[in-house]
Amino acid sequence: MSVKMKIFTLEEAERLLPILESLLKDFQMKYQKMEESSVQWELHHRRDTDHPPANRTRKGREELTRLEQEVTDIIKLMNQVGCVVRDPHEGLIDFPSVRDKEPVYLCWKLGEDRIKFYHGVDQGFQGRKPL
């Protein structure tokens, strides 16, 4: 059984931008916090290798696990709406679409006020063309 891909019109894709923008910003904030927590955990863990305080080690690991799950959930949520998350760190999102009877991706990057570009299915961000 094949999975049917959502095909977006420009209007449908642009209606999702405020939600995706919020999710991407949340992802980036949590990912940064996760990286900082990971560094802190590693520093504490290395420093206390002879006798690591069990409480601090457990809490640090629990915090990392929680943040990892949250960033994973954000990516899943964005994918569930039918868009393709290319790079959440850069904020790159593609929307499957059709242009001149050919399959394309409408291409949007966090910070852009609307979707202004598209690219072929075999091209990436570098192949973006104005709509």
N, C-alpha and C positions, 0 to 999 in steps of 0.2 A: 504494500500500500504506500503510495507516495503522499508526501505532505504538500498541500497546496499553499503556495506562498501568497501572502497578501500583496496585491498590486495597488499602489497609491496614486491618486491624482495629486497634483501640486497642492490643491486646497486641503485635502485630507492630511497630507504630510505636514503642512504648515500649522494646522490646528493642533498638532501634537507638540510643536516646538516649545511652548511654555512649560509643559509637563516634563519633556525631555531635558530642557535646560535646568530645571530644578533638580531632577534626578542626577544629571551629570555633575552639578555642583556639589550635591550631597555625596556622590561617589568620590569625587576628588578630595573633599574634606576628610571623609572617613578613611580613604586610602592613605592620605598623608598621616593621619593620626595612627593608623595601623603600622605604617613604617616607623614612626617615632616610637611607638610602643614596642615594636620589635627590637629596635636599637637599644632602648632602655632595658628590656628584658635580657638581651644578650649581655649588656654591660654588667648588670647585677648578677646574672648567672655566672659569668666568667670570674668576676671579682670574688664571689662567694662559693667557689667550686669546692672548697674543703667542707664548708658547713653552710649551704644555702638555707636561708630561712624558708621553711616549707610554705608558710602563709604567703610570703611575697612571691615566691616562685609560682605557686598555684594561682594567685590572683592575676599575676602578669600573663600567665598562659591563658587563663579564662578570658581576659580582656582581649588578647590577640585573637582567640578563637571567635569571640563575639563579633569583633570588627571584620574578620575574614568572612564570616557568614553574612554580615550586613552588606558588604561590597558585592558579594556573589549574588545576593538577593536583588540588589539594585540592577545589576546586569541582566538577570533573568527577567525582571519586570520590564525593562526596556525592550528586550527581545520578544516578549510576549505580545507587545502591541504590533509587531510585524516589521519593525525597522531592523537594520543590521548595524550593530554597534561595532565599528571598525577599530576605534581607539578611544576608550573612555578617558584616558589621561589627557589626550589632546582635544577630546570632545568631538570626534568625527563620527557622524551617523549617516548611513545611506538608507534610502527608501526605494525598494523595488518599484519600478514604474515602466511605462511604455512611452516612447517618443518616436514619431514617424513610423509606427508599427514595429519598432525594434525594442527589445528589452534593454532598459538602462537603469541606472541608479540616480535618483535625485540625491544630491550631495549637500550636506549641511555641516557646518563647524560651529561649535560653541562660540558665542560672541557675534555671530552673524545675525542680523535682525530678521532675515527671512531666507528661504531657499533660493539661491541665485544661480546654482550650477548643477550640472549632471555629468555623468561619465558612463562609458560603455561597461558592460558587465565584466569584461576582461581587463579593464583599466582600473587604476586606483585614483587616489587623491590628486596625483600629479597630472592625470588625464582630464581633469575637470574642464568643462567648457561652459560658457555662459548660456543660460536658458534663452 
